């Protein structure tokens, strides 16, 4: 017994190191990415304050640029109002009343408090939380371009999984074609991402526009994603290898909009019903 | 002595804030160079700090870094390795008669060659551990190696410049 105590006394620093290191590695590898975001949730309320402070300071210096962007967006939105449209074809049927259409997507604004860009799995923190109506799995856009998906929420802050995350996937298509592909980020530059699984028969050229397909649960159709930067097709493959330049500039991201799909619960419950039926019909 | 403790706490807090609020926003060459200067606070701990305390400080600094920039455990693990190796490297390069009470691990106190060796070895271990834990894949091995070497060099250079900026020979006693 005395020998063991003596050993512990001699190597207690090494033992302490092993115990703490074991704990750190356990915490690092035991969690999946969503749980890691949960970890951020617990610390968010105070780290959020630190980052808000920094953002406030920084924003003061670029107020001009922000104003320009907001007024530009206002102008674009204003020009889409029905009273600014001229009806050029009186004979054609045109739905004008809003009884024929109901609200599907609601946009809420939020402010970016912190962005990481240099990891394999980056995160974005925004200053809207569950009190402000934020829920997990909502899509996030900025000036009409997709930014990411809400991955966890605290009372006052939310963490967004941006395109710049190794687990991020979204369904996209080339503007002008119906074939859809998969948006993924290979790491490295925060401006460039991959579009995979677009078949070779679809014509793709450098500079073409990539938009969301609408098949994903998170984003409405036809949101901006980016422009084709380069093509690196291999003759033996059936799909294009497309690199795109993202239209969201994460380095300058200040304001984002969070999308709530009011019909998502209905879609989800319908899907669950079908899956439950399938499970009954095909028991394994 | 209480002054030394206070100064070390303030230094560590300042460096963590500097890291998160300023350095992390700068990414020259698309993130090829990523200096983690907050470890300066651990490297600057006085020689007579007990080893268990260095470990506890390393753990706390890493944990706070993880809180500020996620994922949990990443910086904690790297800082623990650094805190474990720091006294060993100090011992390896100690003068024959050991360190004097007035000496500190600074350029002014120990000389530039000693400091660069000390800082470069520890920074290299910390950065290597950190980057491989984060990426955990060896596909871009040479890119990763370049990344580690460039970042280590940047961190050591920044820490050395920082010493010349902050410390004159008068107040290098802390």
Interface residues (C-beta under 8 A of the other chain):
Chain A: X12 X13 X14 X16 X17 X20 X21 X24 X25 X26 X27 X28 X29 X31 X33 X36 X37 X39 X40 X43 X47 X50 X51 X54 X116 X117 X118 X119 X120 X121 X123 X188 X189 X190
Chain B: X17 X20 X21 X24 X27 X30 X31 X34 X51 X52 X55 X59 X62 X66 X67 X68 X69 X70 X71 X72 X73 X74 X76 X77 X80 X81 X83 X84 X133 X134 X135
